[in-house]
Amino acid sequence: MSEIILSIDVACPTTCAVMHTLLYFEFFAHPLSAKEVWVYGNSKQDAAVLEDKLNELVALGGIYQFDGYYQTKNEPRWLVQRQEAEARAQTYLPIALRMSKLMACFPFVRAVFVSGSLSKGIVKSDGDIDYFLITAPGRLWLARTLLILFKKTLLFNSHKYFCVNYFIDTAHLEIEEKNLFTATETVTLLPLYGQTWYEQFCNANQWAWQYYPNFPLRSRMQPAEKQRFYLKNLLEWLLAGRLGTWLDQRCMQLTLKFWQRKFRVMDPAVFEVALKSRRYVSKHHPLNFQQRVLDQFKKRWEEEIK
């Protein structure tokens, strides 16, 4: 590896901005186009200035460029893998749209977003479709349980196209953990149902755009369709009172007990972050991928700066 990559000049904000972005995506072996370096950058500098810096660093041998994509390592296979993952994502998107329409029919579901790799336009060969859902207040765990029961029974517990791993409610739209990873996941969420709630979610999480000042808000992938929610409305009416409250609390208690038993060897501090469980939020990330990414990025950044 060349000297320039081993010694990022912190006095040059453009170099820092470029390398900050490329080093973050190094963890995912994901090369970026010049436009993506700007979109995912933490600087409001002009896109043309960043592109000039990219080409300068390539000329100096500090970073690598393959067919218009930039990366920190001399790994041509990264671009091939990205292209394969992009092609795979195109086959997953229609499935995600169909699933979002189905999820929208469930009681107390107010919005469905795609998260994870598909929200960034790629899917690896062993990937799945991750969803981020917003529910009505006080009914998050009931909505979640109904969706999980559907997955376990009618989808034979398949995670590939129906991985519902993050829920919040409409009264708590702000993401509590604020860091580079959560900011990345927040700005890249792809709204499939509930555009109005998506806009309110973005307004409640303006902190994320401080990390990504150039990242645009996203719109629905297709025009809104009028769906008839007769059964959904009926069930919400029936479960609007004390019965619904009791069921929601019971669903949370049973799920939390199951997780505590299943992940009993997990450090309590890690459990709190990876499997956050409140009446207004449910997160199921037992591998704690967030911390792995942040730790690796911190290590690489500290290795590279002067």
C-alpha positions, -999 to +999 in steps of 0.1 A: +000+000+000+013+034-009+025+061+015-003+085+007-030+061+018-010+053+049-007+090+058-039+110+051-031+147+053-057+160+078-048+195+069-065+189+035-103+188+040-109+175+005-086+145+010-101+138+044-136+139+029-127+115+001-109+091+023-135+092+051-161+080+026-139+054+008-126+039+041-162+035+054-172+015+024-140-005+024-156-026+051-183-037+026-158-041-003-179-016-021-163+007-047-180+041-054-184+063-084-173+099-081-209+110-077-214+085-049-183+097-031-199+131-031-234+119-021-221+097+007-195+124+017-195+143+049-185+175+032-206+201+012-177+207-011-184+209-048-187+175-065-162+185-092-136+194-065-140+159-049-137+142-083-105+161-090-091+150-057-101+114-065-082+115-098-052+131-081-051+103-055-054+077-082-025+093-101-004+093-069-012+056-063-030+063-031-064+048-042-075+027-071-099+032-099-116+005-120-140+015-148-150+048-131-153+034-096-129+042-067-117+021-038-089+019-012-075-014-022-062-030-054-090-055-057-106-056-092-130-082-080-148-057-059-163-040-089-174-074-104-191-083-071-208-049-070-221-053-105-234-088-097-251-075-065-267-047-084-282-071-110-295-092-081-310-062-065-331-055-096-348-089-092-354-083-054-370-049-057-403-061-072-405-087-045-399-060-019-427-039-034-451-069-033-442-076+003-446-040+013-482-040+000-488-071+020-473-056+052-494-025+047-525-046+052-515-057+087-531-039+116-513-008+130-486-007+103-482+029+091-451+027+070-428+002+054-392+010+043-365-012+028-332-010+048-299-029+046-281-036+014-311-035-009-317+001+001-283+009-013-291-009-046-272-042-040-279-077-027-252-102-021-257-139-030-266-148+005-285-116+012-321-110+022-346-081+022-346-061+054-375-039+064-379-010+088-415-005+099-434+023+116-465+014+136-492+030+156-482+040+192-489+013+218-494-014+192-458-019+179-454-054+195-488-066+185-481-055+149-447-072+150-460-104+164-487-107+138-461-102+111-437-128+126-466-153+129-473-148+093-437-153+084-434-185+105-466-201+093-473-190+057-437-182+047-422-212+066-400-189+086-381-177+056-360-146+061-349-141+025-377-118+014-394-110+048-368-099+074-387-075+096-360-065+121-366-029+131-398-012+143-405+022+158-439+039+164-452+072+151-448+089+185-410+081+186-396+087+151-362+099+162-335+072+162-319+072+196-284+059+186-267+086+166-235+076+148-221+071+114-236+037+109-271+046+120-269+078+100-260+057+069-290+034+075-313+063+081-306+084+050-307+054+027-340+040+038-362+033+008-399+041+014-423+016-001-454+025+018-463+055+040-446+084+022-461+110+046-446+091+076-413+088+057-412+126+054-420+130+091-393+104+099-368+124+080-378+156+097-373+139+131-339+127+121-322+157+106-291+148+126-284+120+101-281+145+073-254+163+092-233+132+085-245+131+049-253+167+038-255+159+001-278+129+004-312+136-011-346+126+004-361+096-014-395+092-028-418+062-032-406+038-059-440+038-075-471+060-074-493+056-043-521+031-048-555+032-031-557+001-010-588-010+007-581-019+043-615-031+055-602-060+076-572-039+088-596-011+099-619-035+116-591-052+136-577-019+146-612-008+159-616-041+178-581-038+193-582+000+201-590-004+238-577-023+268-576-056+250-552-043+224-530-027+251-529-060+271-520-080+240-493-055+230-477-057+264-480-095+265-464-098+231-435-077+242-430-097+274-431-130+256-407-118+229-382-103+254-382-134+275-375-156+244-346-133+234-332-132+269-332-170+270-319-174+234-291-149+238-284-154+275-246-155+269-247-121+252-232-092+272-260-071+287-247-039+272-245-055+237-280-069+242-293-034+250-281-021+216-285-051+194-319-062+207-333-030+219-368-036+233-391-008+245-428-002+240-419+021+212-390+003+195-380-032+186-346-040+171-334-075+162-298-073+152-282-102+172-249-101+153-245-065+163-232-056+128-233-019+137-205-022+163-184-043+140-186-017+112-179+012+136-150-005+152-134-014+119-139+020+105-124+037+136-094+014+134-088+020+097-092+058+101-067+059+129-043+039+109-044+062+079-044+098+094-012+116+102 
